[in-house]
Amino acid sequence: MTSTLVRPASVKHAAPRTRKRGDGRLALVFLAPVLIGFGVFYLYPAVRGAWFSMTDWNMLSEPEFVGLDNYERLVADPLFWNAMKVTGFYVVMTVAVQVGLGLLLAALLHRLTRSLVVRTLLVVPWLVPGVTTALLWMWLLDANLGFVNHLLVGVGLQNQGFLTSPDLALPSISLINSWSGTGYTALLLYAGMLLIPKQIYEASAIDGAGELRLFFKVTLPLLRPILAFVLVISLISAVQLFDTVAVATKPGGGPVNATRVIYFYIYQRAFTNFQMGYASAMALTLVLVLGVLTFVQLRLLRASTSDLS
């Protein structure tokens, strides 16, 4: 008679319940350097600037509270409104040229070649410091010794004071900075084009769409979020114009205030006239204007939605 051994069922011991730690503290640890940097270099200066905008601080004595006097003075200051007008003209010209040429170069890169060498050459002018770019073009556009004017004289035209004429100075500054920034803009747009699936282009080509129709009916609509981003950063970058005006125009902002953009005017009020309170009021006003323009751009272009989703 055989007996069968029945093994007792193994007892499963419940694993000790461990307390699940939340990710909040870990996230704060990783975010701490960024938050500290933001607070020290952005938030604190912004709060101090808002306070200074309501004082008469001249950097030589203790600031005294004057309320909204600086803003009332700003509204009645013709030089401030001239600087805003000059900045507006410059922004329109520069953003239009950079984004227009950037779209063209990006489309050519996307449809014809994806060479790394070409992409590197495009971004080289953007990597050159602004002061160096301004000095280079100041020599090239010099009315007497500049290479550009030698070319004009060689083909029977007259010398042009590109940086000394009230009519040509601002467009010249715009073209200088457009030359510097177009390649970077093109690379951003090119990166956006790479996100568009090839199947969409193939299906459109089968339906008989040519290159122009593909660009306007496929590329541009699907590129809208990236295009909105590029427009916003191009706008903010253009408003921050300072170094080219300070270096290439003599005296700075000339001739006849033709290139005195708002950033340069704020600098003059703060560090030449020692009117830091008034300069802070203009800077805060500029921040508010940029915020409104950015919001309008993002809303009009529906930057938060994409046709690819």
C-alpha positions in Angstrom: 0.0 0.0 0.0 1.6 3.1 -1.2 1.1 6.3 0.7 1.3 9.6 -1.0 3.0 12.5 0.6 1.1 15.6 0.5 3.2 18.7 0.6 1.8 21.5 2.6 0.9 24.4 0.5 3.6 27.1 0.7 2.5 30.0 2.8 2.8 33.2 0.9 4.1 35.9 3.2 2.8 39.3 2.3 5.6 41.6 1.3 6.1 44.4 3.8 4.1 47.4 2.6 6.5 50.2 1.7 5.5 53.7 1.8 5.4 55.1 -1.6 7.2 58.3 -1.8 5.8 61.0 -3.9 7.8 62.6 -6.7 7.1 66.1 -5.5 10.2 66.4 -3.3 12.5 64.9 -6.0 11.1 67.2 -8.6 11.8 70.2 -6.3 15.4 69.0 -5.9 15.9 69.0 -9.6 14.0 72.2 -10.2 15.8 74.1 -7.4 18.7 75.4 -9.4 16.4 76.7 -12.1 14.0 78.2 -9.6 16.8 79.9 -7.7 18.3 81.2 -10.9 14.9 82.5 -12.1 14.3 84.2 -8.7 17.7 85.8 -8.5 18.2 86.9 -12.1 14.7 87.5 -13.3 12.0 87.8 -10.6 14.0 89.9 -8.1 15.2 92.4 -10.8 11.7 92.6 -12.2 10.2 93.4 -8.8 13.0 95.9 -8.1 12.5 97.5 -11.5 8.8 97.9 -10.9 9.6 99.7 -7.6 12.2 101.9 -9.3 9.8 102.9 -12.0 7.8 104.7 -9.3 10.8 106.5 -7.9 13.1 109.3 -9.0 16.3 107.2 -8.4 19.4 108.6 -10.2 21.8 106.0 -8.9 23.6 108.7 -6.9 21.1 109.2 -4.0 18.4 107.2 -2.3 15.3 106.7 -4.4 12.2 108.7 -3.4 8.7 107.5 -4.2 7.0 109.6 -6.9 4.0 107.4 -7.7 3.0 107.4 -11.4 4.9 110.6 -12.3 7.4 108.7 -14.5 4.5 107.1 -16.5 2.8 110.5 -16.9 6.2 111.8 -18.2 6.5 108.9 -20.5 3.1 109.5 -22.1 4.2 113.1 -22.9 7.7 112.3 -24.0 8.1 112.7 -27.8 11.4 110.9 -27.9 9.8 107.8 -26.3 7.1 107.7 -28.9 9.7 108.3 -31.6 11.8 105.4 -30.3 8.7 103.1 -30.2 7.9 104.1 -33.8 11.5 103.4 -35.0 11.4 100.1 -33.1 8.1 99.2 -34.7 9.4 99.9 -38.2 12.6 97.9 -37.5 10.7 95.0 -36.1 8.3 94.8 -39.1 11.2 94.9 -41.6 13.5 92.5 -39.8 10.9 89.9 -38.9 9.4 90.0 -42.4 12.8 89.5 -44.0 14.0 86.8 -41.6 10.9 84.7 -41.6 10.3 85.1 -45.3 13.9 84.2 -46.3 14.0 81.6 -43.5 10.9 79.8 -44.9 12.5 79.8 -48.4 15.8 78.4 -47.2 14.1 75.8 -45.0 11.9 74.7 -47.9 14.9 74.3 -50.2 16.7 72.4 -47.5 13.8 70.1 -46.9 12.9 69.4 -50.5 16.3 69.5 -52.3 19.2 68.8 -49.9 19.7 67.9 -46.2 23.4 68.5 -46.3 25.0 69.0 -42.8 27.6 71.3 -44.4 24.9 73.6 -45.8 23.1 73.7 -42.4 26.4 74.5 -40.7 27.1 77.4 -43.1 23.6 78.8 -42.5 24.1 79.1 -38.8 27.6 80.6 -38.9 26.5 84.3 -39.1 24.2 83.8 -36.1 27.2 82.5 -34.1 29.2 85.7 -34.7 28.9 88.2 -31.8 26.7 91.2 -32.6 29.4 93.7 -32.0 31.7 91.9 -34.4 28.9 91.8 -37.0 28.2 95.5 -36.6 31.9 96.4 -37.0 32.3 94.2 -40.1 29.3 95.8 -41.8 30.2 99.3 -40.7 33.5 98.9 -42.6 31.8 97.3 -45.6 29.2 100.1 -45.9 31.5 103.0 -45.2 30.6 105.9 -47.5 34.3 106.5 -48.5 36.2 103.3 -48.1 33.5 100.6 -47.9 33.6 97.7 -50.4 29.9 98.0 -51.1 30.3 101.6 -52.2 33.3 100.7 -54.4 31.0 98.2 -56.1 28.3 100.8 -56.6 30.9 103.3 -58.1 32.2 100.5 -60.3 28.8 100.0 -62.0 28.3 103.8 -62.4 26.2 104.6 -59.3 26.9 107.1 -56.6 28.2 106.5 -53.1 25.5 105.9 -50.5 25.7 106.8 -46.8 24.0 103.6 -45.7 24.6 104.2 -42.0 24.7 108.0 -42.1 21.5 108.8 -44.1 18.3 109.2 -42.2 16.4 107.3 -44.9 18.9 104.4 -45.3 20.2 103.9 -41.7 17.4 101.9 -40.3 16.8 99.7 -43.3 20.6 99.0 -43.4 20.6 98.1 -39.7 17.6 95.8 -40.4 19.4 94.1 -43.3 22.6 93.6 -41.2 20.7 91.8 -38.5 18.6 89.9 -41.0 21.8 88.6 -42.5 22.9 87.5 -39.1 19.6 85.8 -38.0 18.1 84.3 -41.1 20.1 81.1 -41.0 19.1 80.4 -37.4 15.4 81.1 -38.3 15.7 78.8 -41.3 17.0 75.9 -39.1 14.2 76.2 -36.7 11.6 76.1 -39.5 13.5 73.3 -41.2 13.3 71.3 -37.9 9.6 71.8 -37.9 9.3 70.6 -41.5 11.1 67.4 -40.6 8.2 66.6 -38.2 5.7 66.5 -41.1 5.2 62.9 -42.2 6.5 62.0 -45.7 3.2 60.1 -46.4 1.3 63.4 -46.6 3.7 64.8 -49.3 3.6 61.5 -51.2 -0.2 61.4 -51.1 -0.4 65.0 -52.3 2.1 64.4 -55.1 0.0 61.4 -56.3 -3.0 63.8 -56.5 -1.0 66.0 -58.8 0.1 68.8 -56.4 3.2 70.7 -57.5 5.9 72.1 -55.2 4.2 75.5 -54.8 0.9 73.9 -53.9 2.6 71.5 -51.5 4.3 74.4 -49.8 1.1 76.5 -49.3 -1.4 73.7 -48.8 0.6 71.2 -46.8 3.8 72.7 -45.4 2.5 76.0 -44.1 -0.7 74.8 -42.4 1.2 71.9 -40.7 4.0 74.2 -39.7 1.8 76.7 -37.9 2.8 75.9 -34.3 6.5 76.2 -35.2 5.9 79.3 -37.2 4.1 80.9 -34.3 7.1 80.1 -32.0 9.6 81.5 -34.6 7.5 84.7 -35.0 7.4 85.2 -31.2 11.1 84.8 -30.6 11.9 86.9 -33.7 9.7 89.7 -32.4 11.3 89.6 -29.0 14.8 89.4 -30.4 14.2 92.4 -32.8 12.8 94.6 -30.0 16.1 93.9 -28.1 18.2 95.6 -30.7 21.1 97.5 -29.1 24.6 96.5 -30.0 24.3 97.2 -33.8 22.9 100.7 -33.2 25.5 101.5 -30.5 28.4 100.4 -32.7 27.5 101.1 -36.3 25.8 104.5 -35.9 27.7 107.6 -34.8 26.5 109.1 -32.6 24.5 106.2 -31.3 20.9 106.4 -32.4 21.6 108.8 -35.3 21.4 110.3 -37.7 18.6 112.6 -36.4 17.2 109.8 -34.1 16.6 107.6 -37.2 18.0 104.5 -35.4 17.3 105.4 -31.8 15.3 102.2 -30.9 13.6 101.8 -27.5 16.3 99.7 -26.0 19.0 102.2 -26.8 16.8 105.1 -25.5 16.3 103.2 -22.2 20.1 102.8 -22.0 20.7 106.5 -22.6 18.2 107.6 -20.0 19.6 105.1 -17.4 23.3 105.3 -17.9 23.9 108.6 -19.7 21.3 110.8 -18.0 21.2 108.8 -14.7 17.4 108.7 -14.8 17.1 105.1 -13.6 13.5 105.6 -12.4 12.3 106.9 -15.7 14.2 104.2 -17.6 12.6 101.5 -15.4 9.2 102.9 -16.2 9.9 102.7 -20.0 11.3 99.1 -19.6 8.2 98.0 -17.7 6.0 99.5 -20.3 7.9 97.7 -23.0 7.5 94.4 -21.2 3.7 94.9 -21.0 3.6 95.8 -24.8 5.6 92.7 -25.7 3.4 90.5 -23.5 0.3 91.8 -25.3 1.8 91.3 -28.7 3.0 87.8 -27.9 -0.5 86.8 -26.6 -2.1 88.2 -29.8 0.3 86.3 -32.0 -0.2 83.0 -30.3 -4.0 83.4 -30.3 -4.2 84.4 -34.0 -1.9 81.6 -35.1 -3.5 79.0 -32.7 -0.1 78.0 -31.6 -1.4 75.4 -29.1 -3.0 73.3 -31.7 -1.6 71.3 -34.6 -3.2 69.8 -37.7 -1.0 66.8 -37.3 -2.9 65.6 -34.2 
